[in-house]
Amino acid sequence: MLQLYFSPMACSLASRIALMEAGLEARYRQVHLWTKKCIEDDADFCSISPKGAVPVLIMEDGERLTENAAVLQYIADLKPESGLAPPPGDIDRYRLQEWLSFTGTEIHKGFLFPTFWYKDDASLAKPRARITQTLSVPSAHLADREFLVGQRFTIADAHLAWALLLLRPAGVDVAQWPSLSAYLERMQARPAVKEAIAIEAALRKTVTP
């Protein structure tokens, strides 16, 4: 069985959403990102992944995969009939990778990561200054689209939905961008997305910093 190392409401939520959208079973192993300990057995998470970051996907043959874009793509390709990623050779597959990269670098690492990990105003000045311009890109793209890529939900949507969900606790009201606000509402209405968020939001309340 697949195993996903995750931390509640961290970027690994996108992988949980993808697994649930694909109907794939997995064993979920919770990690405390501050202490780098596995909740289940207090094991050193860095022995699982020296990067000390989630997600980590353990494949059925024991191979380990890290980094959101790679994990999400692997999950999608395990169940191609789910439509979570366009097939190889389709231009939309590269559009999907484009959005995975954008969300991971410009929103996640460019804004969310420093906001939640660094507390001094000097470190946050540049990310705060850039976020409005950053979010104008998906806002314009989604002005007349239901999904980021093609005509159906993909792993790119799982990733962006997570990022948008974290904006409010990071101090940014997504309502400033009506197309993003409507998009997030649509994503949260999907049964798998709604369930995944509910599971992790409940777990998040039990985690102490």
N, CA, C and O of each residue as an XYZ file, in Angstrom:
836
protein
N       0.829     -1.201      0.000
C       0.000      0.000      0.000
C       0.870      1.259      0.000
O       1.926      1.294      0.631
N       0.427      2.259     -0.694
C       1.111      3.542     -0.672
C       1.110      4.123      0.734
O       0.177      3.897      1.505
N       2.158      4.872      1.066
C       2.214      5.567      2.347
C       2.540      7.032      2.083
O       3.454      7.341      1.319
N       1.794      7.927      2.714
C       2.041      9.352      2.550
C       2.395      9.960      3.897
O       1.598      9.938      4.835
N       3.603     10.503      3.977
C       4.001     11.271      5.154
C       3.520     12.693      4.943
O       3.819     13.317      3.925
N       2.769     13.205      5.918
C       2.119     14.493      5.772
C       2.132     15.255      7.083
O       2.379     14.687      8.147
N       1.863     16.539      6.993
C       1.618     17.361      8.168
C       0.301     18.081      7.932
O       0.099     18.619      6.843
N      -0.608     18.116      8.908
C      -1.941     18.668      8.688
C      -1.928     20.085      8.126
O      -1.321     20.989      8.699
N      -2.602     20.261      7.003
C      -2.792     21.537      6.309
C      -1.522     22.071      5.663
O      -1.519     23.180      5.129
N      -0.442     21.294      5.706
C       0.762     21.663      4.958
C       0.534     21.333      3.484
O      -0.540     20.857      3.115
N       1.529     21.581      2.647
C       1.353     21.381      1.211
C       1.056     19.930      0.846
O       0.563     19.657     -0.249
N       1.347     19.005      1.744
C       1.028     17.595      1.513
C      -0.477     17.362      1.422
O      -0.914     16.299      0.982
N      -1.273     18.352      1.837
C      -2.724     18.237      1.680
C      -3.083     18.027      0.209
O      -4.031     17.306     -0.101
N      -2.334     18.651     -0.694
C      -2.605     18.478     -2.124
C      -2.452     17.018     -2.530
O      -3.211     16.528     -3.366
N      -1.485     16.321     -1.951
C      -1.292     14.906     -2.260
C      -2.437     14.064     -1.711
O      -2.880     13.119     -2.364
N      -2.919     14.398     -0.519
C      -4.075     13.681      0.032
C      -5.281     13.887     -0.881
O      -6.006     12.939     -1.181
N      -5.491     15.118     -1.320
C      -6.603     15.404     -2.220
C      -6.479     14.575     -3.493
O      -7.459     13.987     -3.951
N      -5.281     14.527     -4.064
C      -5.070     13.766     -5.296
C      -5.351     12.279     -5.086
O      -6.002     11.642     -5.915
N      -4.862     11.735     -3.985
C      -5.109     10.321     -3.695
C      -6.604     10.040     -3.562
O      -7.098      9.031     -4.067
N      -7.316     10.930     -2.886
C      -8.742     10.720     -2.681
C      -9.526     10.930     -3.970
O     -10.487     10.209     -4.237
N      -9.123     11.912     -4.768
C      -9.781     12.130     -6.065
C      -9.575     10.925     -6.973
O     -10.464     10.571     -7.747
N      -8.411     10.296     -6.882
C      -8.101      9.134     -7.721
C      -8.708      7.844     -7.174
O      -8.735      6.825     -7.864
N      -9.190      7.890     -5.943
C      -9.732      6.682     -5.327
C      -8.663      5.680     -4.946
O      -8.915      4.475     -4.929
N      -7.457      6.174     -4.636
C      -6.344      5.304     -4.268
C      -6.220      5.185     -2.755
O      -6.299      6.185     -2.041
N      -6.028      3.979     -2.273
C      -5.843      3.771     -0.842
C      -4.407      4.094     -0.456
O      -3.476      3.865     -1.228
N      -4.244      4.622      0.737
C      -2.906      4.930      1.240
C      -2.933      4.908      2.753
O      -3.975      5.102      3.379
N      -1.777      4.670      3.321
C      -1.618      4.807      4.760
C      -1.005      6.181      5.013
O       0.038      6.521      4.453
N      -1.657      6.952      5.851
C      -1.212      8.312      6.108
C      -0.434      8.373      7.416
O      -0.935      7.969      8.466
N       0.787      8.877      7.345
C       1.661      8.952      8.510
C       1.950     10.417      8.833
O       2.601     11.124      8.063
N       1.456     10.849      9.979
C       1.556     12.265     10.347
C       2.934     12.627     10.888
O       3.544     11.871     11.643
N       3.404     13.797     10.485
C       4.713     14.304     10.883
C       4.542     15.647     11.586
O       3.722     16.470     11.178
N       5.327     15.862     12.654
C       5.384     17.166     13.302
C       6.570     17.899     12.683
O       7.723     17.535     12.916
N       6.283     18.930     11.897
C       7.350     19.577     11.131
C       8.329     20.365     11.985
O       9.478     20.564     11.589
N       7.884     20.817     13.160
C       8.792     21.586     14.014
C       9.816     20.680     14.687
O      10.997     21.017     14.772
N       9.352     19.525     15.163
C      10.245     18.608     15.877
C      10.877     17.567     14.961
O      11.822     16.879     15.349
N      10.342     17.454     13.722
C      10.806     16.438     12.763
C      10.627     15.031     13.317
O      11.475     14.160     13.124
N       9.518     14.824     14.003
C       9.189     13.515     14.553
C       7.915     12.970     13.907
O       7.000     13.728     13.584
N       7.866     11.655     13.724
C       6.660     10.993     13.246
C       5.732     10.786     14.438
O       6.146     10.228     15.455
N       4.495     11.224     14.325
C       3.549     11.177     15.440
C       3.284      9.740     15.890
O       3.166      9.475     17.086
N       3.191      8.827     14.947
C       2.805      7.443     15.251
C       3.772      6.745     16.193
O       3.345      6.061     17.123
N       5.078      6.911     15.962
C       6.053      6.147     16.743
C       7.243      6.973     17.237
O       8.218      6.426     17.752
N       7.151      8.303     17.072
C       8.209      9.217     17.513
C       9.520      9.002     16.758
O      10.584      9.397     17.235
N       9.446      8.381     15.590
C      10.650      8.157     14.789
C      11.167      9.469     14.228
O      10.417     10.434     14.076
N      12.435      9.493     13.926
C      13.067     10.673     13.341
C      12.648     10.779     11.874
O      13.009      9.933     11.056
N      11.894     11.811     11.554
C      11.405     11.976     10.187
C      12.548     12.170      9.195
O      12.434     11.786      8.031
N      13.635     12.758      9.646
C      14.770     12.988      8.748
C      15.428     11.685      8.319
O      16.184     11.664      7.348
N      15.145     10.590      9.037
C      15.639      9.285      8.597
C      14.777      8.762      7.439
O      15.206      7.898      6.675
N      13.570      9.295      7.324
C      12.690      8.952      6.204
C      13.061      9.802      4.994
O      13.185      9.304      3.876
N      13.235     11.094      5.246
C      13.656     12.016      4.192
C      14.606     13.042      4.782
O      14.191     13.829      5.634
N      15.858     13.065      4.365
C      16.823     14.038      4.877
C      16.393     15.481      4.636
O      16.881     16.392      5.304
N      15.489     15.694      3.693
C      15.002     17.049      3.437
C      14.163     17.571      4.600
O      14.048     18.781      4.793
N      13.577     16.657      5.375
C      12.765     17.057      6.517
C      11.494     17.780      6.142
O      10.958     18.553      6.937
N      11.001     17.536      4.932
C       9.815     18.233      4.441
C       8.801     17.228      3.903
O       9.161     16.150      3.431
N       7.544     17.599      3.984
C       6.473     16.792      3.392
C       6.085     17.425      2.054
O       6.325     18.610      1.823
N       5.478     16.609      1.168
C       5.120     15.210      1.317
C       6.285     14.271      1.017
O       7.235     14.614      0.314
N       6.166     13.074      1.584
C       7.018     11.952      1.175
C       6.065     10.813      0.853
O       5.236     10.429      1.680
N       6.187     10.282     -0.339
C       5.344      9.160     -0.750
C       6.204      7.911     -0.821
O       7.200      7.864     -1.543
N       5.800      6.888     -0.051
C       6.469      5.589     -0.117
C       5.671      4.723     -1.076
O       4.501      4.426     -0.836
N       6.311      4.323     -2.161
C       5.629      3.514     -3.164
C       5.492      2.075     -2.673
O       6.088      1.699     -1.664
N       4.723      1.292     -3.375
C       4.463     -0.079     -2.955
C       5.720     -0.944     -2.986
O       5.795     -1.955     -2.288
N       6.702     -0.553     -3.788
C       7.959     -1.314     -3.827
C       8.992     -0.763     -2.852
O      10.132     -1.227     -2.830
N       8.597      0.234     -2.036
C       9.491      0.787     -1.034
C      10.266      2.013     -1.472
O      10.900      2.669     -0.646
N      10.226      2.334     -2.762
C      10.889      3.547     -3.248
C      10.232      4.777     -2.630
O       9.031      4.788     -2.358
N      11.048      5.818     -2.411
C      10.542      7.037     -1.797
C      10.594      8.189     -2.784
O      11.555      8.344     -3.537
N       9.545      8.989     -2.762
C       9.454     10.127     -3.664
C       9.120     11.373     -2.853
O       8.239     11.345     -1.994
N       9.824     12.463     -3.127
C       9.591     13.721     -2.429
C       9.307     14.827     -3.447
O       9.393     14.619     -4.658
N       8.969     15.993     -2.931
C       8.637     17.196     -3.700
C       7.214     17.092     -4.251
O       6.839     16.116     -4.901
N       6.449     18.129     -3.967
C       5.031     18.130     -4.308
C       4.751     17.823     -5.774
O       3.929     16.961     -6.085
N       5.432     18.523     -6.671
C       5.149     18.341     -8.092
C       5.371     16.897     -8.526
O       4.581     16.349     -9.295
N       6.439     16.283     -8.040
C       6.756     14.901     -8.407
C       5.750     13.926     -7.806
O       5.279     13.012     -8.483
N       5.425     14.123     -6.534
C       4.469     13.230     -5.863
C       3.097     13.321     -6.528
O       2.456     12.302     -6.785
N       2.660     14.527     -6.801
C       1.353     14.716     -7.430
C       1.316     14.078     -8.820
O       0.333     13.429     -9.179
N       2.381     14.260     -9.598
C       2.418     13.678    -10.939
C       2.395     12.155    -10.870
O       1.734     11.506    -11.680
N       3.115     11.583     -9.902
C       3.141     10.131     -9.754
C       1.745      9.602     -9.404
O       1.288      8.609     -9.971
N       1.082     10.271     -8.472
C      -0.272      9.844     -8.084
C      -1.203      9.880     -9.290
O      -1.960      8.939     -9.528
N      -1.143     10.964    -10.043
C      -2.006     11.089    -11.227
C      -1.737      9.971    -12.225
O      -2.672      9.428    -12.814
N      -0.473      9.625    -12.417
C      -0.125      8.604    -13.401
C      -0.429      7.192    -12.935
O      -0.497      6.272    -13.750
N      -0.613      7.009    -11.632
C      -1.041      5.703    -11.135
C      -2.473      5.381    -11.580
O      -2.848      4.218    -11.725
N      -3.251      6.427    -11.790
C      -4.664      6.242    -12.160
C      -4.985      7.171    -13.337
O      -5.732      8.136    -13.174
N      -4.430      6.888    -14.514
C      -4.615      7.785    -15.654
C      -6.074      8.022    -16.020
O      -6.433      9.088    -16.519
N      -6.915      7.013    -15.766
C      -8.326      7.161    -16.110
C      -9.041      8.202    -15.247
O     -10.155      8.617    -15.564
N      -8.390      8.624    -14.148
C      -8.995      9.645    -13.284
C      -8.942     11.031    -13.922
O      -9.675     11.934    -13.520
N      -8.066     11.194    -14.925
C      -7.953     12.485    -15.583
C      -7.241     13.532    -14.762
O      -7.337     14.720    -15.067
N      -6.524     13.124    -13.723
C      -5.841     14.085    -12.860
C      -4.624     14.720    -13.532
O      -4.094     15.715    -13.037
N      -4.182     14.156    -14.645
C      -3.110     14.749    -15.448
C      -3.347     14.365    -16.908
O      -3.734     13.233    -17.195
N      -3.121     15.288    -17.817
C      -3.236     14.951    -19.239
C      -2.179     13.914    -19.622
O      -1.160     13.798    -18.943
N      -2.404     13.173    -20.682
C      -1.449     12.121    -21.085
C      -0.159     12.701    -21.641
O      -0.141     13.843    -22.099
N       0.930     11.922    -21.606
C       2.195     12.371    -22.195
C       2.000     12.786    -23.654
O       1.265     12.145    -24.406
N       2.667     13.860    -24.031
C       2.573     14.348    -25.394
C       1.502     15.393    -25.605
O       1.553     16.151    -26.574
N       0.523     15.444    -24.701
C      -0.533     16.455    -24.767
C       0.037     17.779    -24.248
O       0.662     17.802    -23.188
N      -0.167     18.863    -24.969
C       0.363     20.148    -24.544
C      -0.142     20.537    -23.160
O       0.550     21.232    -22.415
N      -1.349     20.089    -22.816
C      -1.887     20.425    -21.494
C      -1.095     19.779    -20.366
O      -1.145     20.254    -19.231
N      -0.365     18.702    -20.657
C       0.473     18.093    -19.614
C       1.572     19.070    -19.205
O       1.961     19.127    -18.039
N       2.054     19.815    -20.143
C       3.106     20.790    -19.843
C       2.517     22.060    -19.242
O       3.173     22.745    -18.458
N       1.279     22.369    -19.611
C       0.583     23.461    -18.935
C       0.374     23.112    -17.459
O       0.507     23.965    -16.580
N       0.047     21.852    -17.207
C      -0.126     21.393    -15.836
C       1.174     21.545    -15.043
O       1.168     22.027    -13.910
N       2.276     21.133    -15.646
C       3.566     21.256    -14.975
C       3.927     22.728    -14.753
O       4.566     23.081    -13.761
N       3.511     23.568    -15.683
C       3.720     25.004    -15.553
C       3.025     25.534    -14.296
O       3.603     26.313    -13.538
N       1.785     25.103    -14.088
C       1.032     25.571    -12.924
C       1.536     24.954    -11.619
O       1.538     25.612    -10.579
N       1.962     23.699    -11.674
C       2.552     23.095    -10.483
C       3.792     23.882    -10.060
O       3.994     24.143     -8.874
N       4.606     24.250    -11.020
C       5.819     25.016    -10.723
C       5.479     26.405    -10.200
O       6.089     26.877     -9.240
N       4.521     27.053    -10.820
C       4.133     28.401    -10.407
C       3.626     28.405     -8.964
O       4.049     29.227     -8.151
N       2.722     27.484     -8.658
C       2.168     27.430     -7.303
C       3.259     27.118     -6.292
O       3.309     27.717     -5.217
N       4.132     26.179     -6.639
C       5.180     25.770     -5.708
C       6.221     26.843     -5.449
O       6.677     27.004     -4.318
N       6.600     27.576     -6.480
C       7.656     28.574     -6.309
C       7.123     29.946     -5.934
O       7.594     30.558     -4.976
N       6.149     30.428     -6.679
C       5.710     31.807     -6.509
C       4.770     32.010     -5.316
O       4.857     33.030     -4.632
N       3.875     31.050     -5.060
C       2.937     31.210     -3.946
C       3.442     30.499     -2.694
O       3.492     31.095     -1.618
N       3.817     29.226     -2.832
C       4.252     28.460     -1.666
C       5.585     28.976     -1.117
O       5.642     29.539     -0.024
N       6.650     28.776     -1.889
C       7.971     29.181     -1.387
C       8.161     30.693     -1.400
O       8.897     31.241     -0.579
N       7.494     31.361     -2.334
C       7.667     32.797     -2.433
C       6.924     33.594     -1.380
O       7.338     34.698     -1.026
N       5.812     33.033     -0.870
C       5.019     33.781      0.109
C       4.629     32.975      1.343
O       4.905     33.395      2.467
N       3.991     31.826      1.148
C       3.490     31.076      2.301
C       4.600     30.581      3.214
O       4.494     30.692      4.436
N       5.658     30.039      2.638
C       6.745     29.514      3.466
C       7.357     30.592      4.353
O       7.434     30.390      5.565
N       7.795     31.727      3.811
C       8.368     32.743      4.709
C       7.359     33.305      5.694
O       7.727     33.659      6.814
N       6.087     33.397      5.300
C       5.074     33.950      6.197
C       4.890     33.086      7.438
O       4.746     33.609      8.543
N       4.894     31.770      7.263
C       4.655     30.880      8.397
C       5.916     30.531      9.181
O       5.833     30.118     10.338
N       7.093     30.698      8.552
C       8.325     30.298      9.230
C       9.147     31.467      9.736
O       9.898     31.316     10.699
N       9.025     32.623      9.114
C       9.782     33.800      9.548
C       8.816     34.823     10.111
O       7.775     35.098      9.514
N       9.159     35.389     11.263
C       8.224     36.283     11.948
C       8.621     37.756     11.908
O       7.820     38.624     12.255
N       9.860     38.042     11.485
C      10.280     39.445     11.518
C       9.849     40.164     10.239
O       9.861     39.587      9.152
N       9.470     41.435     10.393
C       8.951     42.218      9.281
C       9.952     42.380      8.146
O       9.557     42.452      6.983
N      11.232     42.438      8.461
C      12.241     42.625      7.429
C      12.257     41.451      6.451
O      12.384     41.643      5.241
N      12.129     40.246      6.979
C      12.151     39.053      6.133
C      10.884     38.924      5.288
O      10.892     38.309      4.222
N       9.795     39.516      5.787
C       8.503     39.359      5.118
C       8.157     40.507      4.190
O       7.169     40.424      3.459
N       8.935     41.566      4.197
C       8.610     42.753      3.406
C       8.488     42.441      1.912
O       7.500     42.814      1.278
N       9.479     41.764      1.357
C       9.454     41.479     -0.076
C       8.352     40.491     -0.459
O       7.645     40.728     -1.439
N       8.181     39.382      0.286
C       7.077     38.470     -0.064
C       5.710     39.165     -0.016
O       4.866     38.937     -0.883
N       5.495     39.999      0.982
C       4.219     40.710      1.083
C       4.025     41.676     -0.077
O       2.911     41.852     -0.570
N       5.109     42.295     -0.505
C       5.017     43.262     -1.601
C       4.698     42.580     -2.928
O       4.079     43.182     -3.805
N       5.123     41.318     -3.076
C       4.979     40.624     -4.352
C       3.683     39.844     -4.491
O       3.270     39.542     -5.611
N       3.026     39.507     -3.381
C       1.932     38.551     -3.463
C       0.759     39.045     -4.307
O       0.113     38.244     -4.984
N       0.471     40.340     -4.282
C      -0.636     40.858     -5.080
C      -0.374     40.640     -6.568
O      -1.257     40.190     -7.299
N       0.822     40.953     -7.008
C       1.173     40.736     -8.409
C       1.158     39.248     -8.750
O       0.702     38.854     -9.823
N       1.657     38.429     -7.834
C       1.687     36.981     -8.055
C       0.286     36.423     -8.269
O       0.053     35.652     -9.200
N      -0.640     36.812     -7.409
C      -1.991     36.265     -7.478
C      -2.799     36.816     -8.645
O      -3.826     36.250     -9.018
N      -2.337     37.910     -9.217
C      -3.042     38.456    -10.385
C      -2.931     37.507    -11.580
O      -3.769     37.545    -12.481
N      -1.902     36.656    -11.592
C      -1.705     35.732    -12.716
C      -2.786     34.647    -12.747
O      -3.484     34.530    -13.754
N      -2.955     33.839    -11.670
C      -4.045     32.854    -11.709
C      -5.417     33.508    -11.704
O      -6.372     32.938    -12.231
N      -5.533     34.701    -11.117
C      -6.812     35.403    -11.121
C      -7.273     35.696    -12.542
O      -8.428     35.449    -12.890
N      -6.377     36.219    -13.355
C      -6.722     36.512    -14.749
C      -6.989     35.220    -15.523
O      -7.910     35.159    -16.337
N      -6.191     34.204    -15.270
C      -6.331     32.928    -15.980
C      -7.680     32.281    -15.697
O      -8.282     31.674    -16.583
N      -8.153     32.413    -14.462
C      -9.399     31.755    -14.051
C     -10.638     32.632    -14.218
O     -11.733     32.253    -13.804
N     -10.465     33.781    -14.814
C     -11.600     34.689    -14.986
C     -12.712     34.060    -15.829
O     -13.892     34.330    -15.606
N     -12.332     33.222    -16.796
C     -13.337     32.571    -17.643
C     -13.099     31.073    -17.749
O     -13.453     30.442    -18.745
N     -12.488     30.508    -16.699
C     -12.206     29.077    -16.681
C     -12.698     28.454    -15.387
O     -12.693     29.099    -14.338
N     -13.121     27.202    -15.461
C     -13.517     26.490    -14.250
C     -12.316     25.854    -13.575
O     -12.246     25.797    -12.347
N     -11.360     25.369    -14.384
C     -10.180     24.687    -13.870
C      -8.917     25.310    -14.461
O      -8.979     26.046    -15.445
N      -7.780     25.008    -13.853
C      -6.526     25.573    -14.339
C      -6.131     25.050    -15.711
O      -5.646     25.802    -16.556
N      -6.345     23.741    -15.929
C      -5.900     23.100    -17.163
C      -7.053     22.319    -17.774
O      -7.667     21.491    -17.102
N      -7.350     22.572    -19.033
C      -8.385     21.808    -19.702
C      -9.769     22.034    -19.115
O     -10.091     23.116    -18.624
N     -10.575     20.985    -19.181
C     -11.980     21.088    -18.788
C     -12.324     20.247    -17.564
O     -13.497     19.982    -17.303
N     -11.292     19.821    -16.803
C     -11.589     19.000    -15.639
C     -10.557     19.232    -14.539
O      -9.501     19.820    -14.772
N     -10.878     18.767    -13.355
C     -10.012     18.889    -12.184
C      -8.731     18.092    -12.402
O      -8.769     16.944    -12.846
N      -7.590     18.716    -12.083
C      -6.303     18.034    -12.176
C      -5.513     18.257    -10.889
O      -5.955     18.962     -9.981
N      -4.352     17.649    -10.835
C      -3.491     17.831     -9.671
C      -3.038     19.285     -9.527
O      -2.691     19.718     -8.428
N      -3.040     20.033    -10.617
C      -2.713     21.455    -10.523
C      -3.763     22.189     -9.688
O      -3.435     23.118     -8.951
N      -5.010     21.775     -9.804
C      -6.079     22.367     -9.003
C      -5.952     21.977     -7.537
O      -6.200     22.791     -6.647
N      -5.566     20.733     -7.289
C      -5.356     20.304     -5.898
C      -4.285     21.164     -5.237
O      -4.418     21.559     -4.079
N      -3.227     21.447     -5.983
C      -2.110     22.223     -5.455
C      -2.502     23.679     -5.221
O      -2.236     24.231     -4.154
N      -3.135     24.304     -6.220
C      -3.517     25.709     -6.074
C      -4.595     25.882     -5.008
O      -4.561     26.850     -4.248
N      -5.549     24.958     -4.945
C      -6.599     25.061     -3.929
C      -5.993     25.074     -2.530
O      -6.409     25.854     -1.673
N      -5.002     24.200     -2.303
C      -4.325     24.217     -0.995
C      -3.681     25.573     -0.738
O      -3.842     26.140      0.343
N      -2.952     26.099     -1.724
C      -2.251     27.374     -1.539
C      -3.229     28.506     -1.234
O      -2.982     29.320     -0.344
N      -4.335     28.556     -1.969
C      -5.321     29.613     -1.732
C      -5.956     29.472     -0.358
O      -6.265     30.467      0.298
N      -6.147     28.241      0.070
C      -6.745     27.987      1.378
C      -5.880     28.545      2.507
O      -6.392     28.988      3.535
N      -4.571     28.519      2.302
C      -3.638     28.991      3.333
C      -3.425     30.500      3.316
O      -2.800     31.044      4.226
N      -3.931     31.176      2.306
C      -3.696     32.619      2.207
C      -4.318     33.387      3.365
O      -3.700     34.303      3.908
N      -5.528     33.021      3.742
C      -6.194     33.794      4.804
C      -5.430     33.748      6.120
O      -5.178     34.805      6.699
N      -5.042     32.548      6.631
C      -4.232     32.551      7.860
C      -2.875     33.223      7.676
O      -2.215     33.579      8.652
N      -2.458     33.397      6.408
C      -1.205     34.102      6.145
C      -1.425     35.610      6.031
O      -0.486     36.368      5.788
N      -2.683     36.036      6.211
C      -2.971     37.467      6.219
C      -3.420     38.049      4.892
O      -3.442     39.270      4.738
N      -3.779     37.213      3.932
C      -4.233     37.695      2.628
C      -5.658     37.210      2.381
O      -5.928     36.009      2.426
N      -6.562     38.142      2.121
C      -7.957     37.792      1.878
C      -8.161     37.543      0.390
O      -8.062     38.466     -0.418
N      -8.443     36.307      0.032
C      -8.585     35.932     -1.372
C      -9.798     36.606     -2.009
O      -9.922     36.623     -3.234
N     -10.686     37.157     -1.197
C     -11.862     37.853     -1.737
C     -11.471     39.063     -2.576
O     -12.289     39.574     -3.342
N     -10.237     39.524     -2.443
C      -9.749     40.639     -3.276
C      -9.725     40.259     -4.752
O      -9.729     41.129     -5.622
N      -9.700     38.971     -5.029
C      -9.668     38.463     -6.396
C     -10.913     37.595     -6.594
O     -10.881     36.400     -6.304
N     -12.009     38.183     -7.084
C     -13.265     37.435     -7.197
C     -13.150     36.110     -7.943
O     -13.803     35.138     -7.562
N     -12.338     36.046     -8.992
C     -12.223     34.789     -9.734
C     -11.546     33.709     -8.890
O     -11.898     32.533     -8.985
N     -10.573     34.109     -8.065
C      -9.907     33.137     -7.183
C     -10.829     32.707     -6.052
O     -10.843     31.541     -5.655
N     -11.598     33.659     -5.539
C     -12.543     33.346     -4.466
C     -13.593     32.345     -4.960
O     -13.912     31.382     -4.262
N     -14.124     32.575     -6.159
C     -15.125     31.669     -6.731
C     -14.506     30.305     -7.041
O     -15.132     29.265     -6.835
N     -13.281     30.325     -7.532
C     -12.565     29.077     -7.834
C     -12.365     28.248     -6.577
O     -12.636     27.047     -6.574
N     -11.893     28.881     -5.507
C     -11.663     28.159     -4.261
C     -12.963     27.583     -3.722
O     -12.989     26.471     -3.196
N     -14.036     28.345     -3.857
C     -15.341     27.846     -3.411
C     -15.739     26.602     -4.204
O     -16.253     25.639     -3.635
N     -15.504     26.624     -5.506
C     -15.817     25.447     -6.338
C     -14.982     24.245     -5.933
O     -15.490     23.128     -5.837
N     -13.698     24.478     -5.696
C     -12.822     23.378     -5.326
C     -13.236     22.766     -3.986
O     -13.247     21.545     -3.828
N     -13.574     23.624     -3.028
C     -13.949     23.141     -1.698
C     -15.288     22.406     -1.707
O     -15.599     21.664     -0.775
N     -16.070     22.610     -2.750
C     -17.358     21.929     -2.846
C     -17.215     20.504     -3.383
O     -18.149     19.708     -3.289
N     -16.055     20.184     -3.943
C     -15.831     18.831     -4.437
C     -15.760     17.860     -3.242
O     -15.053     18.142     -2.275
N     -16.471     16.734     -3.291
C     -16.517     15.826     -2.138
C     -15.147     15.402     -1.618
O     -14.918     15.422     -0.409
N     -14.236     15.022     -2.502
C     -12.908     14.563     -2.059
C     -12.118     15.702     -1.430
O     -11.454     15.513     -0.410
N     -12.187     16.874     -2.032
C     -11.471     18.033     -1.491
C     -12.042     18.411     -0.126
O     -11.295     18.659      0.820
N     -13.353     18.451     -0.033
C     -14.012     18.799      1.221
C     -13.633     17.828      2.333
O     -13.346     18.244      3.455
N     -13.634     16.537      2.020
C     -13.305     15.525      3.021
C     -11.843     15.615      3.443
O     -11.528     15.515      4.629
N     -10.957     15.802      2.477
C      -9.523     15.893      2.788
C      -9.239     17.082      3.703
O      -8.480     16.963      4.665
N      -9.844     18.211      3.406
C      -9.648     19.407      4.234
C     -10.191     19.174      5.639
O      -9.552     19.545      6.623
N     -11.364     18.563      5.734
C     -11.977     18.318      7.050
C     -11.092     17.406      7.896
O     -10.924     17.643      9.092
N     -10.529     16.371      7.289
C      -9.654     15.445      8.008
C      -8.442     16.186      8.562
O      -8.100     16.043      9.736
N      -7.802     16.970      7.719
C      -6.560     17.610      8.137
C      -6.802     18.815      9.061
O      -5.987     19.099      9.939
N      -7.908     19.509      8.862
C      -8.226     20.618      9.765
C      -8.446     20.098     11.186
O      -8.028     20.729     12.156
N      -9.104     18.943     11.301
C      -9.330     18.338     12.617
C      -8.009     17.898     13.228
O      -7.794     18.092     14.425
N      -7.126     17.316     12.441
C      -5.815     16.903     12.948
C      -4.960     18.095     13.341
O      -4.199     18.038     14.308
N      -5.091     19.174     12.584
C      -4.277     20.368     12.857
C      -4.545     20.910     14.247
O      -3.643     21.446     14.890
N      -5.780     20.775     14.717
C      -6.137     21.288     16.043
C      -5.457     20.530     17.179
O      -5.360     21.020     18.304
N      -4.987     19.314     16.859
C      -4.344     18.495     17.900
C      -2.837     18.683     17.936
O      -2.166     18.130     18.807
N      -2.287     19.466     16.987
C      -0.841     19.641     16.906
C      -0.420     20.877     17.688
O      -0.977     21.959     17.501
N       0.571     20.710     18.570
C       1.088     21.848     19.306
C       2.408     22.280     18.668
O       3.200     21.429     18.265
N       2.662     23.612     18.567
C       3.878     24.090     17.928
C       5.128     23.566     18.615
O       6.241     23.880     18.194
